[in-house]
Amino acid sequence: MHAPSPLPTGDGARAFAFDGAHVVSAAAFAGHVRALAARLPRAGFAVNLCEDRYRFLVAFCAVAVRGQVNLLPPTRTRAAIDEVRARHPDSYCIGDGEACGCDAGLLPSGSHFVHLPQRLPWLDGPPLRVPDEAVVAIGFTSGSTGTPMPHAKTLGALRASTARNLAALESLWPAGMQPQVVATVPPQHMYGIEMSVVLPLLGPVAVHRGRPFFPEDIARALHEAAAPRLLVTTPVHLRALVGSGVALPPMAGIVSATAPLPQALAAEAEARCGCEVRETFGSTETCIIASRRTALGEAWRLFPGVRLEPRPDGSLVTVPGLPAPVLLADVVELRGEGRFELRGRQADLLEIAGKRASLADLTRRLLEVPGVDDGAVFQLDDERAGVRRVAAVYASATLDEQAVREALRRSIDPAFLPRPLRRVAALPRNDTGKLPRAALLRLLHCGEDRAGC
């Protein structure tokens, strides 16, 4: 057993977090963590609801230092929080104000809640240490393909994933320089955990404490960062940023995940921002295991040490640091030399009239129609003559349904043309860019004029 390494890693004087007004050193962060850890209640688990990324990091590390486990619900709705706490009765909630829901009726009545003050206390002391074998977080799958499932993460596993992520990205910035990350994804999501929480905690990286949403906010946060700048985002945020025309500072690179990134959007973003766009592939179960430069091709490249084995029901993934191989629902085709291409999920594969397609590929073709801003193709629950119908919703400022239908006829087999196809004001994506199925079905029947019904 190795001796626990200090947290955060690196020189205490290094920049750890920043915004437009302040830069917080790694040593100052450690002092905030010590003070909060001393005030936490006796418990086994904490539901970390902090909105401010720096406060999330302080709470995340304080919980781990106390020997407790951070619970990361798939969403921060009342129902999701209730479900997670029901599974872990020995738990409390920790947050930083109205944004976390503590003043908005999201927390169960009578539940124990730790509220982080506006001015965080500070306490001197020895370096913070947590054993690598300690479980520091339990993340939950999104539930888009079923019931959200818990997956425990040890500090050692997160340390290994951080090393792989840094190795895959470090060619984007000059050797010896410290990148500064601006992230649009919430810290509770596993992608957000990897790229904006454990990256600064376990690697030589600083992170912006906010979670900018609109293009102007993203641009402002990037201007507050020092070079080299790394934007961690989603296709939805990237599309809005590229189309906004807002002035952006030079960036070292852009990272995208949570939803498929259209190749045309990746190429447009590279031309607009003057840097590479790297798309990552991973899951709550495995963390990030592969990446690609989407503008140049569809093939993914596995990280060193990761093995992928196609199976009839998905793909078996072996990742260094994980105790056992993980079966994912993704169907892949190996290309040799550690490369593979996605063919969709097993549940997404369609067979109609002896022809095959995948929902992921159909959605990609919808998004490639010029003028379509967002969209999704999915199957309906009802069956007619034993065949489940394919439906689609899309958002566009210029194209009516007939125009999109005609465009799709040029790239999709008639058997898989979406029926119905509905134009809507906006798609009901959650804060990680995913589309809950129930919300899609409601939107399909509401149509453009009543998208919020």
C-alpha positions as CSV (number, residue, x, y, z in Angstrom):
1,M,0.0,0.0,0.0
2,H,1.4,3.4,-1.0
3,A,1.5,6.3,1.4
4,P,-1.3,8.8,0.7
5,S,-0.2,11.7,-1.6
6,P,-0.9,15.2,-0.6
7,L,-4.0,17.0,-2.0
8,P,-3.9,19.1,-4.0
9,T,-0.7,18.0,-5.8
10,G,2.1,20.3,-6.8
11,D,3.5,23.5,-5.4
12,G,1.3,25.3,-2.9
13,A,1.9,28.6,-4.6
14,R,0.5,27.4,-7.9
15,A,-2.7,28.9,-9.2
16,F,-5.6,26.5,-8.4
17,A,-8.8,28.4,-9.2
18,F,-9.6,31.8,-10.5
19,D,-12.3,34.3,-11.7
20,G,-12.2,37.8,-12.9
21,A,-11.3,39.2,-9.4
22,H,-9.2,36.6,-7.6
23,V,-6.7,33.8,-8.1
24,V,-6.7,31.1,-5.3
25,S,-3.5,29.2,-4.7
26,A,-3.3,25.5,-4.0
27,A,-2.2,26.3,-0.4
28,A,-5.2,28.6,0.2
29,F,-7.5,25.9,-1.2
30,A,-6.0,23.4,1.3
31,G,-6.7,25.9,4.1
32,H,-10.4,26.2,3.1
33,V,-10.7,22.4,2.9
34,R,-9.3,21.9,6.4
35,A,-11.7,24.4,7.9
36,L,-14.7,22.9,6.2
37,A,-13.7,19.4,7.0
38,A,-13.6,20.2,10.7
39,R,-17.2,21.4,10.6
40,L,-18.8,18.6,8.7
41,P,-21.2,16.3,10.6
42,R,-20.5,12.7,11.4
43,A,-21.9,10.7,8.4
44,G,-21.0,8.3,5.7
45,F,-22.1,10.3,2.6
46,A,-22.7,13.9,1.4
47,V,-24.8,14.9,-1.5
48,N,-22.6,17.6,-3.1
49,L,-24.9,20.3,-4.6
50,C,-22.5,23.2,-4.8
51,E,-23.0,25.3,-7.9
52,D,-19.8,27.4,-7.7
53,R,-17.1,25.1,-9.0
54,Y,-14.5,26.2,-6.4
55,R,-16.9,25.6,-3.6
56,F,-17.7,22.3,-5.1
57,L,-14.0,21.4,-5.0
58,V,-13.7,22.6,-1.4
59,A,-16.7,20.5,-0.4
60,F,-15.6,17.5,-2.5
61,C,-12.1,17.4,-0.9
62,A,-13.4,18.2,2.7
63,V,-15.8,15.3,2.5
64,A,-13.0,12.9,1.3
65,V,-10.6,14.1,4.0
66,R,-13.3,13.3,6.6
67,G,-13.4,9.7,5.2
68,Q,-16.9,10.3,3.7
69,V,-18.1,9.8,0.2
70,N,-19.4,12.4,-2.2
71,L,-22.8,11.4,-3.8
72,L,-23.3,12.9,-7.3
73,P,-27.0,12.6,-8.4
74,P,-27.6,12.4,-12.1
75,T,-29.6,15.7,-11.8
76,R,-30.2,18.1,-9.0
77,T,-34.0,17.7,-9.0
78,R,-35.9,17.0,-5.8
79,A,-36.8,13.5,-7.1
80,A,-33.1,12.7,-7.9
81,I,-31.9,13.9,-4.5
82,D,-34.6,12.0,-2.7
83,E,-33.7,8.8,-4.5
84,V,-30.0,9.1,-3.8
85,R,-30.6,9.8,-0.1
86,A,-33.0,6.9,0.2
87,R,-30.2,4.6,-1.0
88,H,-27.8,6.2,1.5
89,P,-29.7,7.1,4.8
90,D,-26.4,8.0,6.5
91,S,-26.1,11.2,4.3
92,Y,-26.5,14.9,4.4
93,C,-26.6,17.6,1.8
94,I,-24.0,20.3,1.2
95,G,-24.4,23.4,-1.0
96,D,-23.7,27.0,-1.5
97,G,-27.0,29.0,-1.7
98,E,-30.0,29.4,-3.8
99,A,-28.4,27.8,-6.9
100,C,-28.1,24.5,-5.0
101,G,-31.8,24.4,-4.3
102,C,-31.7,24.7,-0.6
103,D,-33.9,27.8,-0.7
104,A,-36.1,26.5,-3.6
105,G,-37.8,23.5,-1.9
106,L,-35.5,20.9,-3.5
107,L,-34.2,19.4,-0.3
108,P,-36.4,17.1,1.8
109,S,-37.9,18.7,4.8
110,G,-35.9,18.0,8.0
111,S,-32.8,16.8,6.1
112,H,-29.4,17.8,7.4
113,F,-27.9,20.6,5.3
114,V,-24.5,22.2,5.4
115,H,-24.5,25.6,3.9
116,L,-21.1,27.0,2.8
117,P,-20.8,30.6,3.9
118,Q,-20.1,33.5,1.5
119,R,-16.6,33.9,3.0
120,L,-15.0,30.5,3.4
121,P,-13.1,29.9,6.7
122,W,-9.4,29.0,6.6
123,L,-7.4,26.7,8.8
124,D,-3.7,26.1,8.8
125,G,-2.3,22.5,9.2
126,P,-0.4,19.6,7.6
127,P,-0.9,18.6,4.0
128,L,-4.2,17.0,3.2
129,R,-4.0,13.3,2.5
130,V,-6.5,10.7,1.3
131,P,-5.5,7.0,0.6
132,D,-5.7,6.0,-3.1
133,E,-7.9,3.1,-2.2
134,A,-10.5,5.3,-0.5
135,V,-13.9,5.7,-2.3
136,V,-14.3,9.4,-2.6
137,A,-17.3,9.7,-4.9
138,I,-20.3,7.7,-6.2
139,G,-21.5,8.8,-9.6
140,F,-24.8,7.8,-11.2
141,T,-25.5,7.1,-14.8
142,S,-27.9,9.5,-16.5
143,G,-30.7,7.0,-16.7
144,S,-31.2,7.7,-20.5
145,T,-31.2,4.0,-21.1
146,G,-32.8,2.8,-17.8
147,T,-32.6,3.4,-14.1
148,P,-29.6,5.5,-12.9
149,M,-27.0,3.1,-11.6
150,P,-24.3,4.0,-9.0
151,H,-20.6,3.6,-9.7
152,A,-18.0,4.1,-6.9
153,K,-14.8,5.9,-7.7
154,T,-11.6,5.6,-5.6
155,L,-9.0,8.3,-5.5
156,G,-6.6,6.0,-7.2
157,A,-8.9,5.4,-10.1
158,L,-9.4,9.1,-10.5
159,R,-5.7,9.7,-10.3
160,A,-5.1,7.1,-13.1
161,S,-7.8,8.7,-15.3
162,T,-6.3,12.2,-14.7
163,A,-2.9,10.9,-15.9
164,R,-4.5,9.5,-19.0
165,N,-6.4,12.7,-19.7
166,L,-3.3,14.9,-19.2
167,A,-1.3,12.7,-21.5
168,A,-4.0,12.9,-24.2
169,L,-4.3,16.7,-24.0
170,E,-0.8,18.1,-23.1
171,S,0.2,18.4,-26.8
172,L,-2.3,21.3,-27.0
173,W,-0.2,23.7,-24.9
174,P,3.6,24.5,-24.6
175,A,5.6,22.2,-22.3
176,G,6.0,23.4,-18.8
177,M,3.0,25.8,-18.9
178,Q,-0.1,25.5,-16.7
179,P,-3.4,25.4,-18.6
180,Q,-6.4,27.3,-17.3
181,V,-9.7,25.5,-17.8
182,V,-13.1,27.1,-18.4
183,A,-15.9,24.5,-18.2
184,T,-19.6,24.8,-19.1
185,V,-20.5,21.4,-17.7
186,P,-21.7,21.0,-14.0
187,P,-19.1,19.6,-11.6
188,Q,-21.5,16.8,-10.5
189,H,-21.4,15.1,-13.9
190,M,-18.6,12.5,-14.4
191,Y,-17.2,14.4,-17.4
192,G,-17.2,17.6,-15.3
193,I,-15.6,15.7,-12.4
194,E,-12.8,14.5,-14.6
195,M,-12.1,17.7,-16.6
196,S,-12.8,20.4,-14.0
197,V,-12.5,18.8,-10.6
198,V,-9.8,16.1,-10.4
199,L,-7.8,17.7,-13.2
200,P,-6.8,20.8,-11.0
201,L,-6.9,18.6,-7.8
202,L,-4.5,16.0,-9.1
203,G,-2.7,17.7,-12.0
204,P,-0.9,21.0,-12.9
205,V,-4.1,22.8,-14.0
206,A,-6.1,25.8,-12.8
207,V,-9.9,26.1,-13.2
208,H,-12.4,28.9,-13.5
209,R,-14.8,28.8,-10.6
210,G,-17.9,29.6,-12.6
211,R,-20.1,27.6,-15.0
212,P,-20.8,29.9,-17.9
213,F,-23.8,29.1,-20.0
214,F,-24.5,31.8,-22.7
215,P,-21.8,32.6,-25.3
216,E,-21.1,36.0,-23.8
217,D,-20.6,34.4,-20.4
218,I,-18.2,31.8,-21.9
219,A,-16.3,34.5,-23.7
220,R,-16.0,36.5,-20.5
221,A,-14.7,33.6,-18.5
222,L,-12.1,32.8,-21.3
223,H,-10.9,36.4,-21.2
224,E,-10.5,36.0,-17.4
225,A,-8.3,33.0,-17.9
226,A,-4.6,33.3,-18.7
227,A,-3.0,31.4,-21.6
228,P,-2.9,28.6,-22.4
229,R,-6.7,28.4,-22.2
230,L,-8.7,25.1,-22.4
231,L,-12.5,25.2,-23.0
232,V,-14.3,22.1,-21.6
233,T,-17.8,22.1,-23.1
234,T,-20.6,20.2,-24.9
235,P,-21.8,20.3,-28.5
236,V,-24.8,22.4,-27.6
237,H,-22.7,25.1,-25.9
238,L,-20.1,24.9,-28.7
239,R,-22.7,25.4,-31.5
240,A,-24.1,28.4,-29.7
241,L,-20.6,29.9,-29.1
242,V,-19.5,29.4,-32.7
243,G,-22.7,30.9,-34.1
244,S,-22.7,33.9,-31.8
245,G,-19.9,35.9,-33.3
246,V,-18.7,37.0,-29.8
247,A,-15.1,37.9,-29.6
248,L,-12.9,35.2,-28.1
249,P,-9.3,35.2,-26.9
250,P,-6.8,32.7,-28.3
251,M,-7.4,29.1,-27.0
252,A,-5.0,26.2,-26.7
253,G,-7.8,23.7,-27.3
254,I,-11.4,22.7,-26.9
255,V,-12.7,19.5,-25.4
256,S,-16.3,18.2,-26.1
257,A,-18.4,15.4,-24.6
258,T,-21.8,14.3,-23.3
259,A,-23.4,14.1,-26.8
260,P,-22.1,13.3,-30.4
261,L,-20.2,16.2,-32.0
262,P,-21.1,16.7,-35.7
263,Q,-18.0,16.7,-37.8
264,A,-19.1,19.9,-39.6
265,L,-19.4,21.7,-36.2
266,A,-16.0,20.5,-35.1
267,A,-14.4,21.9,-38.3
268,E,-16.3,25.2,-38.0
269,A,-15.2,25.5,-34.4
270,E,-11.6,24.9,-35.3
271,A,-11.7,27.5,-38.0
272,R,-13.5,30.0,-35.8
273,C,-11.3,29.5,-32.7
274,G,-8.0,28.7,-34.2
275,C,-7.3,25.6,-32.2
276,E,-8.0,21.9,-32.2
277,V,-11.3,20.4,-31.0
278,R,-10.8,17.1,-29.1
279,E,-13.9,15.0,-28.5
280,T,-13.7,12.5,-25.7
281,F,-15.4,9.1,-25.3
282,G,-16.2,7.6,-21.9
283,S,-18.9,6.7,-19.4
284,T,-19.7,7.0,-15.7
285,E,-18.6,3.4,-15.4
286,T,-15.2,3.8,-17.1
287,C,-14.3,7.5,-17.1
288,I,-12.8,8.8,-20.3
289,I,-11.1,6.0,-22.4
290,A,-10.6,7.5,-25.9
291,S,-10.5,10.7,-27.9
292,R,-10.5,11.9,-31.5
293,R,-10.0,15.1,-33.4
294,T,-13.5,15.0,-34.9
295,A,-12.9,17.5,-37.7
296,L,-10.4,15.0,-39.3
297,G,-12.4,11.7,-39.0
298,E,-14.7,9.4,-37.2
299,A,-12.2,6.9,-35.7
300,W,-11.5,7.1,-32.0
301,R,-8.1,6.3,-30.4
302,L,-8.0,4.4,-27.2
303,F,-5.9,5.7,-24.4
304,P,-2.7,3.6,-23.6
305,G,-3.5,0.5,-21.6
306,V,-7.3,0.5,-22.4
307,R,-8.6,-2.6,-24.2
308,L,-11.9,-2.9,-26.1
309,E,-13.5,-6.2,-27.0
310,P,-16.7,-6.2,-29.2
311,R,-19.4,-8.4,-27.8
312,P,-22.9,-9.3,-29.3
313,D,-24.5,-7.1,-26.6
314,G,-22.0,-4.2,-26.6
315,S,-18.4,-3.8,-25.8
316,L,-16.2,-5.1,-23.0
317,V,-13.8,-2.4,-21.7
318,T,-10.7,-3.1,-19.6
319,V,-9.3,0.0,-18.0
320,P,-6.1,0.2,-15.8
321,G,-7.1,1.0,-12.3
322,L,-10.6,-0.5,-12.5
323,P,-11.1,-3.7,-10.5
324,A,-12.9,-5.6,-13.4
325,P,-13.8,-5.2,-17.1
326,V,-17.0,-3.1,-17.8
327,L,-19.6,-4.0,-20.4
328,L,-20.9,-1.0,-22.2
329,A,-24.0,-0.9,-24.5
330,D,-22.0,0.8,-27.3
331,V,-21.5,-1.3,-30.4
332,V,-18.0,-0.7,-31.9
333,E,-15.9,-1.8,-34.9
334,L,-12.2,-2.2,-34.3
335,R,-9.9,-0.5,-36.9
336,G,-6.5,-1.7,-35.6
337,E,-3.7,0.2,-33.8
338,G,-6.0,1.1,-30.9
339,R,-8.6,2.7,-33.1
340,F,-12.3,2.0,-33.3
341,E,-15.5,3.5,-34.7
342,L,-18.9,3.7,-33.0
343,R,-21.8,2.0,-34.6
344,G,-24.4,3.1,-32.0
345,R,-25.8,1.4,-28.9
346,Q,-27.4,-2.0,-29.0
347,A,-30.7,-0.5,-28.0
348,D,-30.4,2.1,-30.8
349,L,-29.9,-0.3,-33.6
350,L,-32.9,-0.5,-35.9
351,E,-34.0,-3.2,-38.4
352,I,-36.9,-2.4,-40.7
353,A,-37.9,-4.3,-43.8
354,G,-34.6,-6.2,-43.7
355,K,-32.6,-2.9,-43.6
356,R,-30.4,-1.7,-40.7
357,A,-29.6,1.7,-39.2
358,S,-28.8,3.3,-35.9
359,L,-30.5,6.2,-34.1
360,A,-27.1,7.8,-33.5
361,D,-26.4,7.8,-37.3
362,L,-29.9,9.1,-38.1
363,T,-29.5,11.9,-35.6
364,R,-26.1,12.8,-37.0
365,R,-27.7,13.1,-40.5
366,L,-30.4,15.3,-39.1
367,L,-27.9,17.6,-37.5
368,E,-25.9,17.8,-40.7
369,V,-28.8,19.4,-42.5
370,P,-27.8,23.1,-43.1
371,G,-30.0,25.3,-41.0
372,V,-30.8,22.7,-38.3
373,D,-29.6,24.0,-35.0
374,D,-30.4,21.0,-32.8
375,G,-32.3,17.7,-33.2
376,A,-32.8,14.1,-32.1
377,V,-34.1,11.0,-33.7
378,F,-35.7,8.3,-31.5
379,Q,-38.2,5.5,-31.5
380,L,-41.8,5.7,-30.2
381,D,-43.1,3.2,-27.6
382,D,-46.1,2.2,-29.6
383,E,-46.0,-0.6,-32.2
384,R,-47.8,-0.8,-35.5
385,A,-47.7,-4.1,-37.4
386,G,-44.8,-5.1,-35.1
387,V,-42.6,-2.2,-36.2
388,R,-41.7,0.7,-33.8
389,R,-42.0,4.0,-35.6
390,V,-39.0,6.4,-35.9
391,A,-39.7,10.0,-34.8
392,A,-37.7,13.2,-34.7
393,V,-37.8,16.7,-33.3
394,Y,-35.5,19.6,-34.4
395,A,-35.0,23.3,-33.8
396,S,-34.4,25.7,-36.7
397,A,-34.8,29.4,-37.3
398,T,-35.3,29.0,-41.0
399,L,-36.4,25.5,-42.1
400,D,-40.0,24.2,-41.9
401,E,-40.8,20.5,-41.6
402,Q,-41.2,20.0,-45.3
403,A,-37.7,21.4,-46.0
404,V,-36.1,19.1,-43.5
405,R,-38.0,16.1,-44.7
406,E,-36.8,16.7,-48.2
407,A,-33.2,17.1,-47.1
408,L,-33.4,13.9,-45.1
409,R,-34.7,12.0,-48.2
410,R,-31.3,12.6,-49.8
411,S,-29.3,10.9,-47.1
412,I,-31.7,8.5,-45.3
413,D,-33.3,5.3,-46.6
414,P,-37.1,5.8,-46.9
415,A,-37.7,3.0,-44.3
416,F,-36.0,5.2,-41.6
417,L,-37.4,8.6,-42.4
418,P,-38.9,10.0,-39.2
419,R,-42.6,10.0,-39.0
420,P,-43.6,12.2,-37.2
421,L,-41.1,15.0,-37.7
422,R,-41.7,18.0,-35.5
423,R,-40.1,21.5,-35.5
424,V,-39.8,22.9,-32.0
425,A,-38.6,26.0,-30.4
426,A,-35.8,24.3,-28.4
427,L,-34.9,20.8,-27.3
428,P,-35.3,19.9,-23.6
429,R,-31.7,19.2,-22.9
430,N,-30.6,19.0,-19.3
431,D,-27.5,20.8,-17.9
432,T,-25.2,18.1,-19.4
433,G,-26.7,18.3,-22.8
434,K,-28.6,15.0,-22.6
435,L,-32.2,14.5,-23.7
436,P,-34.6,12.8,-21.2
437,R,-36.9,10.5,-23.2
438,A,-40.0,11.5,-21.3
439,A,-39.3,15.2,-22.2
440,L,-38.8,14.3,-25.9
441,L,-42.1,12.5,-26.0
442,R,-43.9,15.5,-24.5
443,L,-42.2,17.8,-26.9
444,L,-43.1,15.7,-29.9
445,H,-46.8,16.1,-29.1
446,C,-46.6,19.8,-28.2
447,G,-45.1,21.0,-31.5
448,E,-43.4,24.4,-32.1
449,D,-46.0,26.7,-30.7
450,R,-46.3,25.0,-27.3
451,A,-42.8,23.7,-26.8
452,G,-42.9,24.3,-23.1
453,C,-46.1,22.4,-22.4
